[in-house]
Each structure stands twice: as structure tokens, then as C-alpha cells.
Amino acid sequence: MPWSIVLPQAIFANPLLSVVTPITTGTLIGIQTNRQAKTKQVYSTLKKPPLYPPPWVFAPVWTILYGMMGFAAHHATVSGSINTYASSTILQDWAASSQALYTSQLMLNYLWMPLFFGLRKPGWALADILLLGGNVAVLMHSWWKHDRVAFWLMAPYAAWLGFATYLNAGVGVLNGWTIGGRKKEE
């Protein structure tokens, strides 16, 4: 089989794996990125835009969103599968391309946290989240045409991404695009 960025088919085909994989991976990246006690101290001192939620909100929100997006990917895979007479399954083109879009948006999602919290580069993180939003829009467009259940399962995630983009830009602007260091002199 040629190399692909798409997650293994076994993950998409199994509802439990589809839900648990993004939750587990996102949690592990979060723990790895924020393992230093200094991170909480630095971020508590940042200027934040209006409507910035308390820190405890992020973990449950992301857990729910990762689970919903995982199940959406599973649902689209099942909806886009055709069972053949030889008891094998083939994917329709739209389902196969949506798996690639889903996987790439997941990678962009996972990259955001190390950019923002690890490297402390809100500008880079903003570029990443804008690419992520475009990727999710293309994915949702496909699901709107082919699997409305998957589309609606992804809608809260898209809304949260819009809010997260606002928070990312707000923190960047209010802190001179510098986190945890001296501001660049103009």
C-alpha cells in the first residue's frame, strides 16, 4: 500500500476507536505541551480578550469536541462505504477524500497547542488555526453534500474553532504577539 497521511481504516471503521483516538492523542499532546508548571504561571499573567473562559473549561470542551469529531468521521466512513459481494468494503471517493481531510485537520489541530503553548508563538498558532478552519470548512462542505449527520456532529467544533481563533488573535494582539518574554521594541 502506498504511503498516506490518512489514519488507518480500522480506526475509521470502529466507532469506539474513532472516538477514543482523537481524545487520547489530544490529551497526550496537551499533557506533553503543558507539563511544565511554569506554563500555567506564564499564561495566568497574560492579557486576555473579553469572553476568555476560565482554564478549567478547555479540557472538558475539547474532550467532547474530539469525541464528536471522531464519531463524525466514523459515521461518514460508514455512510460512504459500499459492501461488495466478496464481503469486502470499498469507500466512495468522497468518503476517502473526507478521511484525508479529517486526518489533516486533526494534525493541524494537534500542531496548534505546541505552537501556542510550547513555542509561545501566537502568530504561528494563528496561521495554523486559520489553515485548520479552512480545512474544516472544506471537510464540512463535503459532509453537507454526502452525510448531514457527520456535518452536524462537526458543527460545534467549527464554532469552537471560530471562538478559539478569536482568543488566539486577542491574546496575540493584547500581548504584542509575545508570550512569556520581553516585547520586541518597535
C-alpha positions in Angstrom: 0.0 0.0 0.0 1.4 3.4 -0.9 2.2 5.9 1.9 -0.8 8.0 3.1 -1.5 10.6 5.7 -4.8 9.1 6.4 -5.4 7.3 9.7 -5.7 3.5 9.4 -9.0 2.3 8.1 -9.5 0.3 11.3 -9.8 3.5 13.3 -12.5 4.9 11.0 -14.4 1.7 10.8 -14.7 1.2 14.6 -16.9 3.7 16.4 -15.0 3.3 19.7 -11.6 3.8 18.1 -12.9 6.7 16.1 -13.9 8.5 19.3 -11.1 7.4 21.6 -8.2 8.1 19.2 -8.6 11.9 18.9 -9.4 12.2 22.6 -6.4 10.2 23.7 -4.0 11.8 21.3 -5.2 15.3 22.1 -4.9 14.6 25.8 -1.3 13.3 25.4 -0.2 16.3 23.4 -1.8 18.6 26.0 0.0 16.9 28.8 3.3 16.9 27.0 3.0 20.5 25.9 1.9 21.8 29.3 3.9 19.6 31.6 6.0 22.4 33.0 4.4 24.2 36.0 5.9 27.4 34.5 3.4 27.3 31.7 0.4 27.9 34.0 2.2 30.8 35.7 3.1 32.5 32.3 -0.4 32.2 31.0 -2.1 33.5 34.1 -0.2 36.8 33.6 -1.3 37.3 30.0 -3.8 39.9 29.0 -6.8 38.1 27.6 -9.6 39.3 25.4 -13.2 39.6 26.6 -15.1 36.3 26.9 -11.9 34.4 27.7 -13.2 31.3 29.6 -11.6 30.0 32.8 -8.8 27.5 32.2 -10.8 24.5 33.5 -13.3 24.9 30.6 -10.9 23.8 27.9 -10.3 20.2 28.9 -14.0 19.1 29.0 -14.9 21.1 25.9 -12.0 19.6 23.9 -12.8 16.1 25.2 -16.4 16.4 23.9 -15.4 18.0 20.6 -12.7 15.4 19.9 -15.3 12.7 20.6 -17.9 14.2 18.4 -15.5 14.8 15.5 -14.2 11.2 15.9 -17.7 9.8 15.7 -18.5 12.1 12.7 -15.5 10.6 10.8 -16.8 7.1 11.7 -20.3 8.0 10.5 -19.0 9.4 7.2 -16.9 6.3 6.7 -19.9 4.0 7.3 -22.1 6.2 5.1 -19.5 6.2 2.3 -18.8 2.5 2.4 -20.1 0.1 -0.2 -20.2 -3.6 0.7 -19.3 -5.8 -2.2 -20.4 -9.4 -2.9 -16.9 -10.6 -1.9 -17.7 -9.4 1.7 -15.2 -6.6 1.4 -15.9 -2.9 1.6 -14.8 -0.1 -0.7 -15.1 3.6 0.0 -16.8 6.0 -2.3 -14.4 8.8 -3.5 -16.0 11.4 -1.3 -15.6 9.3 1.8 -11.9 8.5 1.1 -11.1 12.2 0.5 -13.0 13.1 3.7 -10.8 10.8 5.6 -7.7 12.6 4.3 -9.3 16.0 5.1 -10.2 14.7 8.6 -6.7 13.4 9.3 -5.1 16.6 8.1 -7.4 18.8 10.2 -6.5 16.6 13.2 -2.8 17.1 12.5 -3.3 20.9 12.2 -5.4 20.8 15.4 -2.6 18.9 17.3 0.0 21.3 16.0 -1.7 24.3 17.4 -1.0 23.5 21.1 2.8 23.1 20.7 2.9 26.3 18.6 0.9 28.4 21.1 1.8 26.9 24.5 5.1 25.1 23.8 6.9 27.5 21.5 4.9 30.5 22.7 4.3 31.8 19.1 0.8 33.1 18.9 1.3 34.4 15.4 2.3 30.9 14.1 -0.5 29.4 16.1 -2.9 31.9 14.4 -1.7 30.9 11.0 -2.2 27.2 11.9 -5.7 27.8 13.2 -6.7 29.7 10.1 -5.4 26.8 7.9 -7.3 24.5 10.3 -10.5 26.5 9.9 -10.2 26.3 6.1 -9.6 22.6 6.2 -12.6 22.0 8.4 -14.8 24.2 6.1 -13.8 22.0 3.1 -14.5 18.8 5.1 -17.8 20.1 6.3 -18.8 21.1 2.8 -18.2 17.6 1.6 -20.2 16.2 4.6 -23.0 18.6 3.9 -23.4 17.1 0.5 -23.0 13.5 1.5 -23.6 12.9 5.2 -25.6 15.5 7.1 -25.2 13.7 10.4 -21.4 13.9 10.2 -21.8 17.6 9.2 -23.9 18.4 12.3 -21.6 16.5 14.6 -18.8 18.7 13.3 -20.7 22.0 13.6 -19.9 22.6 17.4 -16.2 22.0 16.6 -16.3 24.6 13.8 -18.0 27.1 16.1 -15.4 26.5 18.8 -12.6 26.9 16.3 -14.0 30.3 15.4 -14.1 31.2 19.1 -10.5 29.8 19.6 -9.3 31.9 16.6 -10.7 35.0 18.3 -9.0 34.1 21.6 -5.7 33.3 19.8 -5.8 36.6 17.9 -6.9 38.5 21.0 -4.1 37.2 23.2 -1.6 37.9 20.4 -2.7 41.5 19.9 -3.1 42.3 23.6 0.4 40.9 24.4 2.3 42.3 21.4 2.5 38.8 19.9 4.9 37.9 22.6 4.2 35.3 25.3 6.4 34.9 28.4 9.3 37.2 27.2 10.2 40.7 26.5 8.2 42.5 23.9 10.0 43.4 20.8 10.9 47.1 20.6 9.5 48.9 17.6 
